[in-house]
């Protein structure tokens, strides 16, 4: 409560009222109350000084004014209480709002921090997974490259082995073909030599037999002439055959005739340069195959042997082998 001053009368009453309401009103209201107090005191002094017949009426007006002032003061006090209450409520609301905002801000900051931490953890995890994936991809690529190089090396080795095997087989086939051709040529030459020898022996034998038969026939005729005509006739008979003695060259001539075909066939098959026939080396495979189709076995063997020793054309060797 406010301070009370000692006094009497209306002035003291008004002063007490003003002192009582100081604690409930602000400075502006207090100033207004003081102004009202001064006005009332001034009026009281005027009433005291005048001391006329209208004093009671003025006192009544003064009381009314005091009641009005008291009512206003009470209204001001109530208004101040309501304002204080409203201010307190506003302050409490503002404090609650501030605390709520602070809590929300703290929660938001915490959520943001958690979000940042989660994002950083996710980024680290993604980076680790990416690094692991890159490492796995690099290892896989290295393994695939090593496997491809190994497969390529194995393939190259297999191809090389196959090529060497094919070359060896080809060389073996060519060698076998050459050996076969040489053997066939040797056999053909041997057969041809044996045939020529047999033909020569048969021709010589036939010539000898014919010569012996001619000689026997002449001797028989001479003996007949001698027996028929006597000695002179015998001399003439012996003389007559003497004129025919050139016939005795018939075996040699026949032997030469028998040998002549053999010496004549050799150039046809061998020529002067060892070729199966003249201009053989200038002919194509097709021309040689056409000629082999019409050639005798001896010529075919000669072609096979000559081709195996020289150009080794597979088309000619196959044609000579199948003929």
Secondary structure, DSSP 4 states (H G I P E B T S, - for coil): --------HHHHHHHHHHHHHTTTS-HHHHHHHHHHHHHHHHHHHHHHHH--TTHHHHHHHHHHHHHHHHHHHHHHHHHHHHHHHHHHHHHHHHHHHHHHHHHHHHHHHHHHHHHHHHHHHHHHHHHHHHHHHHHHHHHHHHHHHHHHHHHHHHHHHHHHHHHHHHHHHHHHHHHHHHHHHHHHHHHHHHHHHHHHHHHHHHHHHHHHHHHHHHHHHHHHHHHHHHHHHHHHHHHHHHHHHHHTGGGGGHHHHHHHHHHHHHHHHHHHHTTTTS-SSTTGGGS-HHHHHHHHHHS-HHHHHHHHHHHHHTT--HHHHHHHHH-
